[in-house]
C-alpha cells in the first residue's frame, strides 16, 4: 500500500501556515501533511497542525541562499527521524510558496515515478558538470568537492554533477532516507547536493518533463493561475498571493 508523506517547508506566521495547510488539505488527507518549520520557536508552538517538526539548523536559515550555500540537510534529517516508526512509502517535498492546482497531485506523481522507473523526481533536473553553471563553477573550485563524490559514488563516473529545484521533488522512502543520512562534509548548495547525492548513492533520478515550465526561481504565478491550470499544470512555484484568496484545485 503506497502512502505519501507531504512535507511543507515554511517559516511563515501561524495564520499563514493555517491557510496553507487548509489549501493542501483540499488535495490530500490532513494526516499526510508534515510541517517542517524554520521560523521562530514561539510561532512553532502556536501552530495548530499536529504533525510538525522544528528545524533548528543555521544552514537552512541563510539570507543569501546561493552564496551561503543553503542546505536542506537539517530538514531531511528531521523528517527522516520523524518517519522512523511510520510506514510512509514515498515523500513529496514542497516549499511554502508552492501551490497545488490538482486534487490528485500525489497520484500523478506516483504514476510518473512508476512510468519513469525512477526513485526521485525533480523539477528542472539537468547535468551541470563541466558547464558554466555558476553553482557548479563555485563548487568545482573547492578542492574537497570532487574527492567527496569519488569517496561516495557507486557510479562509474564520479564527476557527474546534477542540479534541480528542490521544491516539488518526489522520493521513494528509501531514496529519501538514504540521502537524509548522507554526510555533507563541507557546505554545498541544496540545488546541487540533493540530486547529485541521490545519483551517486545509486538512485534513479528523473525530470518532471512538461511540468518544468510551471516552476521557476523568480516571479509570481498568482496573477496567472487560470492560465497555468488551463495549460495542464499540476502545481506552480512560486506563488506570492495570500493563501486564503487562492482558488481551489481542479477535481481529479
The 8 nearest C-alpha neighbors of each residue, nearest first, counted from 0:
[[1, 2, 88, 87, 86, 3, 89, 109],
 [2, 0, 88, 3, 89, 87, 109, 86],
 [1, 3, 87, 88, 89, 0, 4, 86],
 [4, 2, 89, 90, 87, 88, 5, 1],
 [3, 5, 90, 31, 91, 87, 32, 89],
 [6, 4, 91, 32, 31, 90, 92, 33],
 [5, 7, 92, 33, 34, 32, 91, 93],
 [8, 6, 34, 93, 94, 35, 95, 33],
 [9, 7, 35, 94, 95, 36, 34, 93],
 [10, 8, 95, 36, 11, 37, 7, 35],
 [9, 11, 38, 37, 36, 12, 8, 39],
 [10, 12, 9, 15, 16, 13, 38, 95],
 [13, 11, 15, 14, 42, 16, 10, 38],
 [14, 12, 16, 46, 15, 42, 17, 45],
 [13, 15, 17, 16, 12, 18, 46, 11],
 [16, 14, 18, 17, 13, 12, 11, 19],
 [15, 17, 13, 19, 14, 18, 11, 20],
 [16, 18, 14, 20, 15, 19, 13, 21],
 [19, 17, 21, 15, 16, 242, 20, 243],
 [18, 20, 16, 22, 17, 21, 242, 15],
 [19, 21, 23, 17, 22, 18, 24, 16],
 [22, 20, 18, 24, 19, 23, 17, 25],
 [21, 23, 19, 20, 24, 25, 18, 247],
 [22, 24, 20, 25, 26, 21, 19, 27],
 [23, 25, 21, 27, 26, 29, 22, 28],
 [24, 26, 23, 22, 27, 102, 21, 248],
 [27, 25, 102, 24, 23, 103, 104, 101],
 [26, 28, 24, 25, 29, 23, 31, 102],
 [29, 27, 30, 31, 24, 26, 32, 25],
 [28, 30, 24, 31, 32, 27, 20, 23],
 [29, 31, 28, 32, 50, 33, 27, 4],
 [30, 32, 4, 29, 28, 5, 3, 33],
 [33, 31, 5, 30, 29, 6, 4, 34],
 [34, 32, 6, 50, 51, 5, 7, 35],
 [35, 33, 51, 7, 6, 36, 8, 52],
 [36, 34, 8, 52, 51, 7, 53, 9],
 [37, 35, 53, 9, 10, 54, 38, 34],
 [36, 38, 10, 54, 9, 53, 35, 39],
 [39, 37, 10, 36, 11, 40, 42, 43],
 [38, 40, 42, 41, 43, 37, 10, 36],
 [41, 39, 43, 42, 44, 38, 53, 37],
 [42, 40, 44, 39, 43, 45, 38, 46],
 [41, 43, 45, 39, 44, 40, 13, 12],
 [44, 42, 40, 41, 45, 46, 39, 36],
 [43, 45, 41, 42, 46, 40, 47, 39],
 [44, 46, 42, 43, 47, 13, 41, 40],
 [47, 45, 13, 43, 44, 48, 42, 17],
 [48, 46, 49, 45, 17, 13, 44, 43],
 [47, 49, 46, 50, 51, 17, 34, 20],
 [50, 48, 47, 51, 46, 33, 34, 30],
 [51, 49, 33, 48, 34, 32, 52, 30],
 [50, 52, 34, 33, 35, 49, 53, 48],
 [53, 51, 35, 36, 34, 54, 77, 50],
 [52, 54, 36, 35, 55, 37, 51, 43],
 [55, 53, 37, 36, 56, 74, 52, 35],
 [54, 56, 53, 57, 37, 73, 59, 60],
 [55, 57, 58, 59, 54, 73, 60, 74],
 [58, 56, 60, 59, 55, 61, 69, 73],
 [59, 57, 70, 56, 69, 60, 61, 71],
 [60, 58, 57, 70, 69, 56, 61, 71],
 [61, 59, 57, 58, 62, 56, 37, 69],
 [60, 62, 64, 59, 63, 69, 58, 67],
 [61, 63, 64, 60, 67, 69, 65, 66],
 [62, 64, 66, 65, 67, 61, 69, 68],
 [65, 63, 69, 67, 61, 62, 68, 66],
 [64, 66, 68, 67, 63, 69, 188, 134],
 [65, 67, 68, 63, 64, 69, 188, 134],
 [66, 68, 64, 65, 69, 63, 61, 62],
 [69, 67, 188, 65, 66, 187, 64, 186],
 [68, 70, 64, 188, 58, 59, 67, 61],
 [71, 69, 189, 58, 72, 59, 188, 68],
 [70, 72, 74, 73, 59, 189, 75, 69],
 [71, 73, 75, 74, 70, 76, 179, 183],
 [72, 74, 76, 71, 75, 56, 77, 54],
 [73, 75, 71, 77, 72, 76, 54, 78],
 [74, 76, 179, 72, 78, 77, 73, 79],
 [77, 75, 79, 179, 73, 78, 74, 72],
 [78, 76, 80, 74, 79, 75, 73, 81],
 [77, 79, 81, 75, 80, 76, 82, 74],
 [80, 78, 76, 82, 81, 77, 176, 75],
 [79, 81, 77, 83, 78, 82, 76, 84],
 [80, 82, 78, 79, 83, 77, 84, 52],
 [83, 81, 85, 79, 80, 84, 78, 87],
 [82, 84, 80, 85, 81, 79, 86, 78],
 [85, 83, 82, 86, 81, 80, 87, 79],
 [86, 84, 82, 83, 87, 81, 88, 80],
 [85, 87, 88, 84, 2, 82, 83, 1],
 [88, 86, 2, 3, 89, 85, 4, 172],
 [87, 89, 172, 2, 1, 3, 171, 86],
 [90, 88, 171, 3, 172, 170, 87, 2],
 [89, 91, 4, 170, 3, 169, 5, 172],
 [90, 92, 169, 5, 168, 6, 4, 170],
 [91, 93, 6, 168, 167, 166, 5, 7],
 [94, 92, 166, 167, 7, 97, 6, 8],
 [93, 95, 8, 166, 97, 96, 7, 9],
 [94, 96, 9, 97, 8, 7, 93, 19],
 [97, 95, 238, 237, 94, 236, 98, 239],
 [98, 96, 236, 94, 237, 95, 235, 93],
 [97, 99, 235, 234, 96, 236, 100, 238],
 [100, 98, 234, 101, 233, 235, 248, 97],
 [99, 101, 248, 234, 233, 249, 98, 228],
 [102, 100, 248, 249, 233, 103, 104, 99],
 [101, 103, 26, 251, 250, 248, 104, 249],
 [104, 102, 251, 106, 101, 105, 26, 107],
 [103, 105, 107, 106, 101, 102, 108, 233],
 [106, 104, 108, 107, 103, 109, 3, 27],
 [105, 107, 109, 103, 108, 104, 110, 111],
 [108, 106, 110, 104, 105, 109, 111, 103],
 [107, 109, 105, 111, 110, 106, 112, 104],
 [108, 110, 112, 106, 107, 111, 105, 113],
 [109, 111, 107, 113, 108, 112, 114, 106],
 [112, 110, 114, 108, 113, 109, 115, 107],
 [111, 113, 109, 117, 115, 110, 114, 116],
 [114, 112, 116, 110, 111, 115, 109, 117],
 [113, 115, 111, 116, 112, 110, 117, 109],
 [114, 116, 117, 112, 113, 111, 205, 110],
 [117, 115, 113, 114, 112, 118, 203, 111],
 [116, 118, 203, 115, 112, 119, 204, 205],
 [117, 119, 203, 171, 202, 204, 170, 174],
 [118, 120, 170, 204, 169, 117, 205, 203],
 [121, 119, 169, 205, 168, 206, 204, 207],
 [122, 120, 168, 206, 124, 163, 207, 205],
 [121, 123, 164, 124, 207, 211, 163, 206],
 [124, 122, 163, 211, 164, 125, 121, 206],
 [125, 123, 163, 206, 122, 121, 162, 161],
 [126, 124, 162, 161, 127, 123, 163, 206],
 [125, 127, 161, 128, 160, 162, 159, 124],
 [126, 128, 130, 161, 160, 125, 132, 129],
 [129, 127, 160, 130, 126, 159, 135, 158],
 [130, 128, 127, 131, 135, 136, 132, 160],
 [131, 129, 127, 128, 132, 135, 136, 126],
 [130, 132, 133, 136, 129, 135, 127, 128],
 [133, 131, 135, 130, 134, 136, 127, 128],
 [132, 134, 136, 135, 131, 137, 130, 138],
 [135, 133, 137, 132, 136, 138, 191, 188],
 [134, 136, 138, 132, 133, 137, 139, 127],
 [137, 135, 139, 133, 138, 134, 132, 140],
 [138, 136, 134, 135, 140, 139, 133, 141],
 [137, 139, 135, 141, 140, 136, 144, 134],
 [138, 140, 136, 141, 137, 135, 144, 145],
 [141, 139, 138, 137, 142, 136, 144, 135],
 [140, 142, 138, 139, 143, 144, 137, 145],
 [143, 141, 144, 140, 145, 139, 146, 138],
 [144, 142, 141, 146, 145, 147, 185, 139],
 [145, 143, 141, 147, 142, 146, 139, 138],
 [144, 146, 148, 147, 143, 149, 158, 142],
 [147, 145, 149, 148, 143, 144, 150, 142],
 [148, 146, 150, 145, 149, 144, 143, 151],
 [147, 149, 151, 145, 150, 146, 152, 157],
 [150, 148, 146, 157, 147, 151, 152, 145],
 [149, 151, 147, 148, 152, 146, 157, 145],
 [152, 150, 148, 149, 147, 199, 153, 200],
 [153, 151, 199, 154, 149, 148, 200, 157],
 [152, 154, 199, 201, 200, 155, 151, 157],
 [155, 153, 152, 156, 199, 157, 201, 200],
 [154, 156, 157, 153, 152, 158, 199, 159],
 [155, 157, 158, 154, 159, 152, 149, 153],
 [158, 156, 149, 159, 148, 152, 154, 155],
 [157, 159, 156, 160, 145, 128, 148, 149],
 [160, 158, 157, 128, 156, 161, 126, 195],
 [159, 161, 128, 195, 127, 126, 158, 162],
 [162, 160, 126, 195, 127, 125, 194, 191],
 [161, 163, 191, 190, 125, 124, 194, 126],
 [164, 162, 124, 123, 190, 122, 121, 165],
 [163, 165, 122, 166, 190, 123, 121, 162],
 [166, 164, 168, 163, 190, 167, 121, 189],
 [167, 165, 93, 94, 168, 164, 92, 97],
 [166, 168, 93, 92, 165, 169, 91, 122],
 [167, 169, 121, 92, 166, 120, 165, 91],
 [170, 168, 91, 120, 119, 90, 92, 167],
 [171, 169, 119, 90, 89, 175, 118, 174],
 [170, 172, 89, 174, 118, 173, 88, 175],
 [171, 173, 89, 88, 175, 174, 176, 170],
 [172, 174, 176, 171, 175, 177, 170, 88],
 [173, 175, 177, 171, 172, 176, 178, 170],
 [174, 176, 172, 178, 173, 177, 170, 179],
 [177, 175, 179, 173, 178, 174, 79, 172],
 [176, 178, 180, 174, 179, 175, 173, 181],
 [177, 179, 181, 180, 175, 176, 197, 174],
 [178, 180, 176, 75, 76, 177, 181, 175],
 [181, 179, 177, 178, 176, 182, 76, 75],
 [180, 182, 178, 179, 177, 183, 196, 72],
 [183, 181, 184, 180, 179, 178, 72, 185],
 [182, 184, 185, 181, 186, 187, 72, 192],
 [183, 185, 182, 186, 147, 143, 187, 144],
 [184, 186, 183, 187, 143, 144, 182, 147],
 [187, 185, 68, 183, 188, 184, 70, 69],
 [188, 186, 68, 192, 189, 185, 70, 191],
 [187, 189, 68, 69, 191, 190, 70, 192],
 [188, 190, 70, 192, 191, 193, 69, 71],
 [191, 189, 163, 162, 188, 164, 192, 165],
 [192, 190, 162, 189, 188, 161, 193, 195],
 [191, 193, 189, 195, 196, 194, 187, 190],
 [192, 194, 196, 195, 189, 191, 197, 190],
 [195, 193, 197, 196, 161, 192, 162, 198],
 [196, 194, 161, 198, 192, 197, 160, 193],
 [195, 197, 199, 193, 198, 194, 192, 200],
 [196, 198, 194, 200, 202, 195, 199, 178],
 [199, 197, 195, 202, 201, 196, 200, 194],
 [198, 200, 152, 196, 201, 197, 153, 154],
 [199, 201, 197, 198, 152, 202, 196, 153],
 [202, 200, 199, 198, 153, 197, 203, 154],
 [201, 203, 198, 197, 118, 200, 204, 174],
 [202, 204, 117, 118, 198, 119, 205, 201],
 [205, 203, 119, 117, 120, 118, 202, 198],
 [204, 206, 120, 117, 119, 121, 203, 207],
 [205, 207, 121, 124, 208, 120, 122, 123],
 [208, 206, 210, 122, 121, 211, 120, 209],
 [209, 207, 206, 210, 211, 122, 123, 212],
 [208, 210, 211, 207, 212, 213, 232, 231],
 [209, 211, 208, 212, 207, 213, 232, 233],
 [212, 210, 213, 209, 122, 214, 123, 208],
 [211, 213, 210, 214, 209, 215, 208, 232],
 [212, 214, 235, 211, 210, 232, 236, 215],
 [215, 213, 236, 235, 211, 212, 237, 216],
 [214, 216, 217, 236, 237, 213, 212, 218],
 [215, 217, 237, 218, 214, 236, 164, 219],
 [218, 216, 215, 219, 237, 236, 214, 220],
 [217, 219, 237, 220, 216, 215, 238, 239],
 [218, 220, 238, 237, 221, 239, 217, 222],
 [219, 221, 238, 223, 222, 224, 237, 235],
 [220, 222, 238, 223, 219, 240, 224, 239],
 [223, 221, 220, 224, 219, 225, 240, 226],
 [224, 222, 220, 226, 221, 225, 227, 219],
 [225, 223, 227, 226, 221, 222, 220, 228],
 [226, 224, 228, 227, 223, 229, 222, 230],
 [225, 227, 229, 223, 224, 228, 230, 222],
 [228, 226, 230, 224, 232, 225, 229, 223],
 [227, 229, 225, 232, 231, 230, 226, 224],
 [230, 228, 226, 231, 227, 225, 232, 224],
 [229, 231, 227, 228, 232, 226, 225, 213],
 [232, 230, 228, 229, 227, 233, 210, 226],
 [233, 231, 228, 234, 227, 230, 210, 213],
 [232, 234, 100, 101, 99, 104, 231, 235],
 [235, 233, 99, 100, 232, 98, 213, 97],
 [234, 236, 213, 98, 214, 97, 237, 99],
 [237, 235, 97, 214, 238, 215, 96, 98],
 [236, 238, 96, 219, 97, 220, 235, 239],
 [237, 239, 219, 96, 220, 221, 236, 240],
 [238, 240, 219, 221, 96, 237, 241, 220],
 [241, 239, 221, 238, 242, 245, 244, 219],
 [240, 242, 244, 243, 239, 245, 15, 18],
 [243, 241, 244, 18, 245, 19, 240, 15],
 [242, 244, 241, 18, 245, 19, 22, 15],
 [245, 243, 242, 241, 246, 240, 18, 247],
 [244, 246, 242, 243, 247, 241, 240, 22],
 [247, 245, 248, 244, 224, 243, 100, 22],
 [246, 248, 245, 249, 22, 25, 100, 101],
 [249, 247, 100, 101, 102, 250, 246, 99],
 [248, 250, 101, 102, 100, 251, 247, 228],
 [251, 249, 102, 101, 248, 103, 247, 26],
 [250, 103, 102, 101, 249, 104, 248, 26]]
